[in-house]
Amino acid sequence: MSTTKIHTLDLGLGRQRTTASYLIESNGEAALVETGPDSTFPNLVSGLARHGLSPRDVKTVFLTHIHLDHAGGAWRMAMEGATVHVHPRGAPHLADPSKLLASATRIYAEKMDELWGTLEPIPPERLRVTEDGQVLRVGGAEVLVVATPGHAIHHNAYVVDGLAFTGDVGGVRVAGGPVLPPTPPPDIDLPVWRASLARLRELKPAALYPTHFDRFDDVEEHLDALEVELAAWAEWVKSRMDEGKDEAAIVPEFVAWLTGRLRAAGVSEEGLAEYGYALPFAMNVTGLMRYWRNAARA
Ligand SMILES: [Zn+2]
């Protein structure tokens, strides 16, 4: 009989309880879903130590996607001997992270080191490209790969013994607040995202583990609320674009609108800061504007 345990490792990205790595232990084997960024790698190591493990004991890493808050530290786990599973569209950027590093440095500039740290190439023998529908194993646990684009084209969810690890496609929910859709550039695609949510619903997971942050058992309500919020954000941004406003005008308006909604939902000032680390507010506008421009061209 398999005895599978899931542990939430708080990576402390900016604040506590914003960003997780999930430790799966089953029949003496250990795996991680997400590594978090390079910058919080010491917190990952101490999180593992609390469960009596060192990075060397973790043979397998499952990445939901290659954004740095999820995968930036994967190369360190690979150096410790772990095999890193990643969507085929993400794998080339882990084997050669120069583009990923350059685009992050462009966005974050002098904050790059503090926020994310660095990236090193993962050797090909340590990388495994996933296939949608594939079933992998950790000890006695079955790990179903579910390609779930919409937030990023290189996004997977993983269903482990009926528990869904949803990365960012299953939304962000921190500080006791509502679930929100992270919509950074460049891959946001609304119909594709909705189709991924439909797939997650069909799998009827017993619980959701979004990377930001921890376990939620109200699966249907969570996914429904996420879909409603995604549509609301997209329409809000579209209506400002239709008024002829540019990004510089829309961003502060969006931040004020979202902050107001979160306060009305009972989120504290500290909670707002936690949301800010899990999904930087301004970037959501950039991602949605890009989506609408592409949609208008298509
Ligand atoms: Zn994220």
Residues whose N, C-alpha, C, O or C-beta is under 5 A from the ligand:
A	BS01	ZN	D69 D168 A278
